[in-house]
Amino acid sequence: MGTHTIKMPDIGEGIAQVELVAWHVKVGDTVTEDQVLADVMTDKATVEIPSPVKGTVTWLSGQVGEQIAVGAEIIHLEVEGAGNAKAQTAAQQRAVSAQATQTPTAPAAPAAQTAEPAPVRQPNTAPPRAQTPATREPGDKPIASPAVRRRAWDLGIELQYVNGSGPAGRITHEDLDVYLASRGQALPRNGASTYAQRNDEEVLPVIGLRRVIAQKMQEAKRRIPHFTYVEEIDVTEVESLRLQLNAKHAATRGKLTLLPFLARAVVLAVRDFPQMNARYDDDAGHVTRYGAVHLGIATQTDPGLMVPVLRHAETLDLWACATEISLLAQAARKGKASREQLSGSTITITSLGALGGIVSTPVINHPEVAIIGVNRMVERPMIRGGAVVARQMMNLSSSFDHRVVDGLHAAEFIQAIRGLLESPALLFVETP
């Protein structure tokens, strides 16, 4: 038997270190070739680390949330043959052997709290197994995915007292079922459950995508003097057009949301306002304006906000735009978006859909200089031709970098978008 050492690979783009965001194995596990062992995150994307060989895990490097240098040893595997590592000393072998005999509830590193979709819960017809309350040392936090935590909150279950049957003691939905069946003390948080005093606290590490988001937001607000301009837009006509196009072409070309229309309006508007489709390098002291419109589409995922990039939006018709946006959103939400798909945007659109509120103050996607914020669409009474009529209204709340964008030009830019959306035929008129 020998030892195969896996080192942190060179991910490219000059990256010197990455953040460890998840272990998928623990000491003592047998792994197969190409099995994913860990997830690491750069400042742009999550990368899976597969096993090049079959073997047994004898050593893991680092805790979730730690930074690991490219080229550093991260995993040792016991393999058939000589392996690729030099012979270990007797003391090292004894240490590895002792670590390999640890119980599953005391792994070298905890599993990451990665997001998973909340499954449809089916009635559990099996007889419940008895469960005694979990006991954890002070500071030993329960490991569970956001979906499990959300369900436990809804049910009024304190995860601190739930035994976890998953890897590294991870609490699963089935563990919640068992706890409910054996304890019968959890009550839904429906506003009428209990008035009992609560003193529990939960400290969550800021790691992975959430750490990247925090750093980027802090950097954007620290570097960029934001100002926000809000304009009300009558989207009755473009919404009517959207419904007509869907009624005629949805079966063959797919359904359209309002987003492709807005994307087209931005593409046309930046032709007259090229300073909006730009990136500002404040270290070098220059602004780069782009002919290509690489449109960032802010997308909410379970781990946090990501901004996949719709490349060359200027070349896409409504249906091609809708298709690409859907594919990018799916890749981001499944954690499969590549670094290329998450970088290089020149201007960004952000929307919370039906939760968009009335006004927002979006944060610019540094180093861009403009972001278009979409608020929700509502039907309101408006006066047209002296008569009160129902119209579909929507606000755009957009932020700009005041170092390179003047307030007048920002207002004119948004007014141009407004004109295109309120007269949607203009979206399809090419002018020289």
C-alpha positions in Angstrom: 0.0 0.0 0.0 1.1 3.5 -0.7 0.0 7.1 -0.2 -1.3 9.3 -3.0 -1.1 13.0 -2.2 -3.6 15.4 -3.9 -2.5 19.0 -4.1 -4.6 22.1 -4.8 -4.5 22.4 -8.6 -3.7 25.6 -10.5 -7.1 26.9 -11.4 -5.7 29.6 -13.7 -6.3 33.4 -14.1 -3.3 34.1 -11.7 -5.2 32.7 -8.7 -2.8 32.0 -5.8 -5.2 30.8 -3.2 -8.8 29.6 -2.9 -11.3 29.1 -0.1 -12.4 25.7 1.0 -16.2 25.7 1.1 -17.1 22.0 1.4 -15.7 18.6 2.1 -17.6 15.7 0.4 -15.6 13.0 2.2 -14.2 12.3 5.6 -11.3 10.3 7.0 -11.9 6.6 6.5 -14.1 7.0 3.4 -13.3 4.9 0.3 -13.4 7.0 -2.9 -13.5 6.1 -6.5 -11.7 7.7 -9.5 -13.3 11.0 -10.5 -15.3 11.2 -7.3 -15.7 14.8 -6.1 -13.8 15.2 -2.8 -14.1 18.9 -2.1 -15.4 22.2 -3.4 -13.2 25.3 -3.4 -14.2 28.9 -4.4 -12.3 31.6 -6.2 -13.5 35.1 -6.3 -15.7 34.1 -9.3 -16.8 30.5 -9.2 -17.0 27.3 -7.2 -14.6 24.5 -8.5 -14.9 20.8 -7.7 -11.8 18.8 -6.8 -12.1 15.2 -8.0 -10.0 12.2 -7.1 -7.6 11.0 -9.8 -7.3 7.6 -8.2 -9.2 5.0 -6.1 -8.3 4.8 -2.5 -9.1 5.5 1.2 -9.0 8.9 2.8 -6.4 9.1 5.5 -5.9 12.8 5.9 -7.7 16.1 5.1 -6.2 19.5 5.2 -8.0 22.5 6.7 -11.4 23.5 7.9 -14.3 24.8 5.8 -13.7 28.6 5.3 -9.9 28.4 5.3 -7.8 29.8 2.5 -5.6 27.2 0.8 -2.6 28.1 -1.4 -2.4 26.6 -4.9 0.1 23.7 -4.8 -0.6 22.9 -1.1 -1.4 19.3 -0.1 -5.1 19.0 0.7 -5.9 15.2 0.7 -4.0 12.0 1.4 -5.3 8.7 0.0 -4.2 5.2 0.8 -3.9 3.4 -2.5 -2.8 0.1 -4.0 0.9 0.2 -5.0 3.5 2.7 -4.2 1.4 5.9 -4.6 3.0 9.2 -5.4 4.2 10.3 -2.0 7.5 9.6 -0.2 7.6 7.0 2.5 6.3 8.3 5.8 8.0 8.1 9.1 6.6 5.7 11.7 5.3 8.6 13.7 3.4 10.0 10.7 2.0 6.6 9.9 0.8 6.2 13.5 -0.8 9.7 13.4 -2.6 8.9 10.1 -3.8 5.6 11.4 -5.2 7.2 14.6 -7.0 9.8 12.5 -8.4 7.2 10.2 -10.0 5.3 13.1 -12.0 8.3 14.3 -15.7 7.9 14.4 -17.9 9.6 11.7 -19.1 12.2 14.2 -15.5 13.5 14.7 -14.2 14.1 11.2 -11.1 16.1 10.3 -13.3 18.9 8.9 -17.0 19.6 9.1 -19.2 19.4 6.0 -20.1 22.7 4.5 -23.5 24.2 4.8 -24.3 24.1 1.1 -27.7 24.9 -0.2 -30.2 22.2 -1.3 -33.7 22.6 -2.6 -36.5 21.9 -0.1 -38.0 18.5 -1.2 -41.7 17.7 -1.1 -42.2 16.0 2.2 -44.1 12.7 2.2 -45.7 11.2 5.2 -43.3 8.9 7.0 -45.2 5.6 7.5 -42.2 3.8 9.1 -42.3 3.5 12.9 -40.2 6.2 14.4 -36.9 5.3 15.9 -36.2 6.5 19.4 -34.1 9.6 19.6 -32.5 11.2 22.7 -31.7 14.9 22.6 -28.4 15.6 21.0 -25.6 16.8 23.3 -23.0 19.1 21.9 -20.0 20.8 23.4 -20.2 24.6 23.9 -19.4 26.2 20.5 -20.1 23.1 18.6 -22.7 24.2 16.1 -25.1 21.8 14.4 -24.4 21.3 10.7 -27.4 21.6 8.3 -28.2 23.0 4.9 -30.2 26.2 4.5 -33.2 24.2 3.5 -33.1 22.1 6.6 -32.6 25.2 8.8 -35.5 26.9 7.2 -37.8 23.9 7.8 -36.6 23.6 11.4 -37.4 27.3 11.9 -40.8 26.9 10.5 -41.5 23.9 12.8 -40.0 25.5 15.9 -37.2 22.9 16.2 -34.0 23.9 17.9 -31.3 22.2 15.8 -29.0 22.2 18.8 -31.0 19.3 20.2 -31.4 17.2 17.0 -29.1 14.3 16.3 -27.6 14.3 12.8 -27.3 11.1 10.8 -25.5 12.6 7.7 -21.8 12.9 7.1 -20.0 14.7 9.9 -23.2 14.7 11.9 -25.0 16.7 9.3 -28.8 17.1 10.1 -31.1 16.0 7.4 -34.8 16.3 6.7 -35.2 12.7 7.9 -33.6 13.7 11.2 -36.2 16.4 11.6 -39.0 13.8 11.0 -37.5 11.5 13.6 -37.2 14.3 16.1 -40.9 15.3 15.5 -42.1 11.7 15.9 -40.1 11.0 19.0 -40.4 14.3 20.8 -43.7 15.7 19.6 -42.9 19.1 21.1 -42.2 21.2 18.1 -44.9 23.7 17.1 -45.2 25.6 13.8 -44.2 29.3 13.8 -47.6 30.5 12.6 -47.9 33.4 15.0 -50.1 31.5 17.5 -47.6 28.8 18.7 -46.2 30.1 22.0 -45.1 33.1 23.9 -42.2 31.3 25.5 -39.1 33.4 26.1 -36.2 32.6 23.7 -32.5 33.1 24.5 -30.9 30.9 21.8 -28.2 32.3 19.6 -26.7 31.0 16.4 -23.3 32.1 15.0 -22.8 31.3 11.3 -19.4 31.6 9.6 -19.3 33.9 6.6 -17.7 31.6 4.1 -17.9 30.6 0.5 -20.1 32.7 -1.8 -21.4 34.7 1.1 -17.9 35.8 1.9 -17.3 36.8 -1.7 -20.5 38.7 -1.8 -19.6 40.6 1.4 -16.2 41.5 0.1 -17.5 42.7 -3.3 -20.3 44.8 -1.7 -17.9 46.3 0.7 -15.4 47.1 -2.1 -18.1 48.6 -4.3 -19.5 50.9 -1.5 -16.0 51.8 -0.4 -14.7 52.7 -3.8 -17.8 54.0 -5.7 -19.7 57.2 -4.8 -23.2 55.9 -5.6 -26.2 58.0 -6.6 -29.6 56.5 -7.4 -32.1 57.8 -9.9 -35.7 56.5 -9.8 -38.2 56.9 -12.7 -41.8 55.6 -13.1 -42.5 53.8 -16.4 -45.8 52.9 -18.0 -45.3 49.4 -19.1 -48.9 48.7 -20.3 -48.0 48.6 -24.0 -44.9 46.5 -23.7 -46.8 44.1 -21.3 -49.6 43.8 -23.8 -47.1 43.1 -26.6 -45.4 40.4 -24.4 -48.7 38.7 -23.8 -49.6 38.7 -27.5 -46.2 37.3 -28.5 -46.5 34.5 -25.9 -50.0 33.6 -27.1 -48.7 33.3 -30.6 -45.2 31.8 -30.2 -44.8 30.4 -26.7 -45.4 26.8 -27.8 -42.6 26.9 -30.4 -40.2 29.6 -29.2 -40.7 29.7 -25.5 -42.3 32.3 -23.1 -41.1 35.8 -22.7 -40.8 37.7 -19.5 -40.3 41.4 -19.3 -36.6 41.0 -18.8 -35.7 40.5 -22.5 -37.5 43.7 -23.5 -35.6 45.6 -20.8 -32.3 44.0 -22.0 -33.1 45.2 -25.6 -33.9 48.7 -24.3 -30.6 48.9 -22.5 -28.7 47.7 -25.6 -30.3 50.4 -27.7 -30.0 53.1 -25.0 -26.2 52.6 -24.5 -25.6 53.5 -28.2 -26.5 57.1 -27.3 -25.0 56.9 -23.8 -21.8 54.8 -24.2 -20.4 56.1 -20.9 -23.0 53.8 -19.1 -21.6 50.6 -20.8 -18.2 51.0 -19.2 -15.8 49.9 -16.5 -13.8 52.3 -14.4 -10.3 51.3 -13.3 -9.8 53.7 -10.5 -6.3 52.4 -9.8 -5.1 53.1 -13.3 -7.3 56.2 -13.6 -9.1 55.4 -16.8 -12.5 54.4 -18.1 -13.0 51.7 -20.7 -16.2 52.0 -22.8 -17.4 48.9 -24.7 -19.1 48.4 -27.9 -20.2 45.0 -26.9 -23.0 44.8 -24.3 -22.1 42.1 -21.8 -25.1 42.3 -19.6 -24.9 41.1 -16.0 -28.1 39.5 -14.8 -28.2 39.5 -11.0 -29.5 36.1 -9.9 -30.6 35.0 -6.5 -29.3 31.5 -5.6 -29.6 29.5 -2.4 -26.0 30.4 -1.3 -26.4 34.0 -2.3 -26.4 36.6 -5.1 -24.5 35.8 -8.3 -24.2 37.8 -11.5 -24.0 35.5 -14.6 -23.2 37.4 -17.8 -25.3 37.6 -21.0 -22.5 38.1 -23.5 -23.1 40.2 -26.6 -26.6 41.0 -25.7 -26.6 43.4 -28.7 -26.7 40.3 -31.1 -29.8 38.6 -29.5 -33.4 38.9 -30.4 -36.1 38.6 -27.7 -36.3 34.8 -27.7 -32.6 34.2 -27.9 -32.1 36.6 -25.0 -34.8 34.9 -22.9 -33.2 31.5 -23.6 -29.7 32.6 -22.7 -31.0 34.3 -19.5 -32.8 31.1 -18.5 -29.8 28.9 -19.1 -27.5 31.3 -17.2 -29.9 31.4 -14.2 -30.2 27.6 -14.1 -26.4 27.2 -14.2 -25.9 29.8 -11.4 -28.6 28.2 -9.2 -27.2 24.7 -9.6 -23.7 26.0 -8.9 -22.5 25.0 -12.3 -21.8 28.4 -13.8 -18.2 28.7 -15.1 -15.8 31.5 -14.3 -16.3 32.9 -17.8 -20.1 33.0 -17.3 -19.6 34.9 -14.1 -17.1 37.5 -15.2 -16.7 40.3 -17.8 -20.0 42.2 -17.5 -20.1 45.8 -18.6 -23.5 46.9 -17.2 -25.9 45.0 -14.9 -29.7 44.5 -14.5 -31.0 43.5 -11.0 -34.6 42.6 -10.2 -36.5 41.0 -7.3 -39.5 40.3 -9.5 -42.8 40.4 -7.6 -40.8 41.3 -4.5 -39.2 44.3 -6.2 -40.9 46.9 -4.0 -41.5 50.5 -4.9 -37.9 51.9 -4.7 -34.5 50.3 -4.2 -30.9 51.5 -4.1 -28.9 48.8 -5.9 -25.2 48.5 -5.4 -23.1 48.9 -8.6 -21.3 45.7 -9.7 -17.7 47.0 -9.4 -15.9 48.0 -11.6 -18.9 48.9 -13.7 -20.4 52.3 -13.5 -24.2 51.7 -13.8 -26.8 49.2 -12.6 -30.5 49.1 -13.6 -32.8 48.1 -10.8 -36.3 46.8 -11.6 -39.1 47.2 -9.1 -42.4 45.4 -9.2 -45.1 46.0 -11.7 -48.5 47.2 -10.3 -51.8 48.3 -11.8 -52.6 51.8 -10.8 -55.1 54.5 -11.8 -53.5 57.1 -14.0 -54.9 60.1 -15.8 -54.7 59.9 -19.6 -56.6 62.4 -21.8 -58.5 63.8 -18.8 -59.8 60.3 -17.9 -58.8 58.0 -15.1 -57.7 54.7 -16.6 -55.9 51.6 -15.2 -52.3 51.3 -16.3 -49.5 48.9 -15.6 -46.8 50.9 -13.9 -43.2 50.0 -12.8 -40.3 51.9 -11.3 -36.7 51.7 -12.4 -34.3 52.4 -9.5 -30.9 52.7 -11.0 -27.5 53.6 -9.5 -24.5 55.2 -11.1 -20.9 56.0 -10.3 -20.8 59.7 -9.8 -17.1 60.0 -10.5 -17.7 59.3 -14.2 -21.5 59.7 -14.7 -23.2 63.0 -14.2 -26.7 63.2 -12.9 -28.1 64.8 -16.1 -26.7 62.0 -18.3 -28.0 59.3 -15.9 -31.5 60.8 -16.0 -31.3 61.1 -19.9 -30.2 57.5 -20.1 -33.1 56.2 -18.0 -35.5 58.5 -19.9 -34.3 56.8 -23.1 -35.0 53.4 -21.7 -38.4 54.7 -20.6 -39.2 55.9 -24.1 -38.4 52.5 -25.6 -40.5 50.5 -23.2 -43.5 52.9 -23.4 -43.4 52.7 -27.2 -42.2 49.1 -27.6 -42.3 49.3 -31.5 -39.1 51.3 -31.2 -37.3 48.3 -29.8 -37.4 46.8 -33.3 -36.6 49.9 -35.3 -33.0 50.1 -36.4 -31.7 53.6 -37.0 -28.4 54.5 -38.7 
